[in-house]
Amino acid sequence: MDKNAKIYIAGHNGMVGSALLRLLQEQGYENIVVRTSSSLDLRNQEAVRQFFSEEKPVYVIMAAAKVGGIQANNTYRAEFLYDNLMMQANVIHQSHLHQVKKLLFLASSCIYPKMASQPIKEEYLLTGSLEDTNEPYAIAKIAGVKICENYNRQYGSNFISVMPTNLYGPNDNYDLENSHVLPALLRKIHEAKINKKPQVEVWGTGTPKREFLHADDLAAACIHLMNTYDGSVAVNIGTGSDVSIKELALLIKDIVGYSGDLIFNTEKPDGTPRKLLDVSLIESLGWKHTINLRDGIENTYKEAFLNENKA
């Protein structure tokens, strides 16, 4: 990407968008345009059209999305479907109409079939049923991938998609009602330590396995692909290794320094049994993650909770 060309980051206040903004600025990209959701509602077609007409970005990174964990996905099913469909369709379509040179769309690994073979290859998309609790979100993200693919086929656009694994890092969401498993466990175990609670409840059996990628690694991968990749195949981004939820909870317990017990509530849903991505494609394109899980969680914990307490 031209260091002087205008880059629009949609969703710059979120965990992924803010990581992208930080890294682009560190790498010398200075012409970056952003908007808060309050100043630009991406669900509003006319507002998005006017924004593109005024700003004329050369590159677009679509990191804006309505996101959440199992409970939020299962509770706000209509909003997860509608909001994400509208936001991504408006941004991608206006990118086409205003001849954006290249766009990157952030999908999610949850768009793969619930019982996909492991590790999950890019070609497994749409080969089986989705996990029910996050089906609306997954369908919206699948639609985004297919919008990019078909604009490329029909119009010769250069719209690429990526499928990150489970993410964590600075600016994550720690709301226990709608956060993902890693930040939820960090908050629960931290608060249990502070409040001297004898035990912490963990949803599910603890047996499902998940792969976790630091947001800074994802940002590096996205910028790498913006500079090197022009294909229509949505690219997996992950670490290539996973841990069980129980192993994750024990690791967080150790990092936080909590001495109480972990109680697994088997009446709560487990979600997909395993979700490990095959990352051979992105590694063949010259990128590999650099932040290991323990270091990443330690830094995230300090940034989110220890610095907060000092303030």
N, C-alpha and C positions, 0 to 999 in steps of 0.2 A: 504493500500500500504506500502511496505517496505520502510522505510525512506532512506535507502542507495541505493535502486534500481534506475536505470536510467530512468528518465521521460522526454519524448520529448513533448514539447508544440509547436504545429504548430500554427503560428500566434501570437507570444508572444508580438509583438509591438502594436497589436490592443487593443481595449478597454477591450474585454473579456480576451484575452491572457495575457495582462499585469496584470489584476486583479488576474488571476490564478497564475501567476508567483510570485506576491507579497505575496499572501496568502500561497502558498506552502513553500516559503522561511521562512515566519513567523512561520509556523508550524514545521520547522526543516527538510524539504526536501532539501537536498543539492546537489544531483546528478541530476541536471536539464540541459538538452541540448536544445539549441535553434538555429535557423538560421534566418537571415533576408531574405526577398523575393529576394533581389538582389544577395545573395550568394547561395540560393537554390530556384529554380523555381519549385514549387510543380506541375505545369502543365507538367513538363518534366519527363516522366516515367523513363528514364535511370538515371537522376540526383537523383530522389527519391530512386530508387533501390540502387544506390551507397551509398547514405547517410545512409540508413538502414543497409547496409552491413558493413559499417565502424563503426557506432555508436552503433548498436544493442540495442535500447531502450527496456526496459521491459514493460513500460507503455507509452501510447500515448494519448494525448488530442488534438483532431482535432478542433482547434478554428480558423484556417485560412479560410477566405472566401472573396469573392468580395461582398461587401454590399453597400446599399444606400437606400435613401428614394423613394417616389413615382416617382419623376421626373427622377432620375437616373435609377431606375428599368425599367421604361417605355421607356427611351431613348436608353439604352445600353442592349437591350434585349438579343442579341446574346452572348455578352460577359458574362452577368450574368449566362446564361445557360452553355456555354462552359467552362469558367474558373472554375466555381464551380464543375461541373461534373468531370473535369480532376483532379483537386486538390484532391478532396475527394476520388475518385476512386484509384488514385495512392497511397495515404497514407494508405487507408484501405487495399488495396491488398498487399502492401509491409509489412504491419503489420501482415497479415496472413502468407505470405511467410517466414517472419523472426520470427514467433512464439511469437509475442508480447503477454504478459500475459493478458493484458486488455486494451481496447481502449474505449475512450468516444468521440462520435461524436456530435457536436453542430449543431442541425437543427434550426428550427424557427417556431414560432406559425403561420406564414403566410402560412404554408403548409396545413392548414385546409381549408375546403370549405368556400367560401365567406359568405354564408347564414347559417352557422352551428348554431344549437341550442346553447343557452348560459346558463350556462358557458360551455365551450368546453371540452368534455371528450376525453381522448386519443383514444377511439375507433371510433371517428368521422372521423379519417383520411381516405381519399379516398372515402367519401360517397357523394360528390357533387362537383360542379364546383368551380374552384379557382377564386380569384380576378384577373381581366385581367392585371392590371398594373404591378403586380409582379409575374405573372404566370411563366415566365422562371426561376426566382430565386427559386420559390416554387417547381417547378418540379425537379430542381437539388437537393434541400434539401430532397425531398421525395425519390429520388433515393439513396441518402446517407443513409437514414434510412433503406431502403430496402436492400441495400448492406450489412449493418451490420446484419440485421435480417437473411438474407439468408446465410451469412458466418457462423453465429451461427448454423443454421439448418443443413447446409451441412457438415461443418468441426468441429463443436463443439467449435467455437471461443467464446470469452467473449467480444463481442463488444456491448457496450450500447449506446443508443442515448437519447438526451434530447431536449425538445422543449421549449426554453425560450420565454417569452413574450417580449414586447418592452423594450429595455435596454437603460440605460444612466449611466454616471459616468465619472471618469477620463479617459483621452485619447480618448474621443469621437470625432466624426468628425463634425466640425462646418462650413463646406463649404456649402453655401446656395444652390449650384447647386445639391449636392448629399447627403445631410445629412437627418437624420430622423426628425420627427416633434419636439421633445423636444429640442434637441440641436439647431435646426434651429430657434425656437422661442426664446430661450435664447439669441442667437446672435442678432437676429433682434431687440428684445426689449432692450437689452443692448446698441446696437449702436444707437437706437432711443433716448435713454436717454442721451448718451454722446453727440450726435449731435443735441439735443433739437428738434427732429422731432415731429410734432403734432399728428402723427398717425402711426400705424403699420398695414401692411396688413397680414392677416392670411388666408391661403388657405382653401377653402371650407366653409361649413355652420357653422362649429363649433359644430355640433350635434353628429358626430361619437364619440363613447366611446372607450378609450384605457386604457390598464393596463400597468403600468411602474414598472420595477424592476431595482434596482441599481446593477451595474456590480459586486460589492463586494459581494452582496447577491448571485448572480449567481455563482460566484467562490466558495463560501462556499457550495452551493448546489451540484456543480459538484464534489468537493472533497469528500463530504459526500457520494454521490452515488458511486464514485470509491471505497470507502471503505465498502459499505453496499449492493449494488444492482447488481444483475447478470442477470436480465431478458432481454427479447428481445422487450418488449413493450417500445416504446419511451416515456419518462416521461416528463410531463408538469412541467415547473418551472415558478412560478409567485407569485403574492401576494394574489390573490383571490378577488381583488377589482379593480374598474376602475373609470375613470373620463372622462367627455366629453372634447373635444379639447378646447371648450370655457372655461370650468373650469380650464383646464391646463394653458391656455394663461393668464387668470386672476390671477392664482396663481403665475406664473412667473413674471407677471407685478408687483405684490405686492412685491415679493422677490427682484426684481431688483430696485424697487422704481421708476417706470416710471409713470408719471402723464398724458400721452397722451391717445389717443383713440385707440381701436382695431377695425379695419375694416375687415369684413369677405367677401372675394372675392368668391362669390357663383358660379362663372364661372370656378373655379379650382376644380379638383376632390376631392371627400371626401374619396375614398377608401372604405374598408369594413366598414359597419355601426357599428359593435361592434365586439370586439375580446377579450373576457374575458375567461381565462383558468380555468378549474376545477383543483384545486391543491390538491384534497383529496388523490391522490396516493402518492405524495411525502411527504405530511404531515403524512401519515400513516407509511412512511419509516423513520420518525424521524427528518424531517427538516421543518423549517418555516422561512420566511423572517424576518429580524430584523430592516431594515432601512425604516422608513416611508417616504412618497413622499416629504413632505415639507423639512424635514431635509436633505434628499438626494439631492434635487435640490439646497438648500442653499449651501451645501458643494461643489457641483459640480460647481456652479456659482463662488464661491470664488476661487476655484482651477483654473478654466479656464480663468476667466476674471479679477478678482480683483488682484490676485497675479501677473498676466501678466502685469497689469498697473503699479504696484509697481516696477517691474523690469525695 
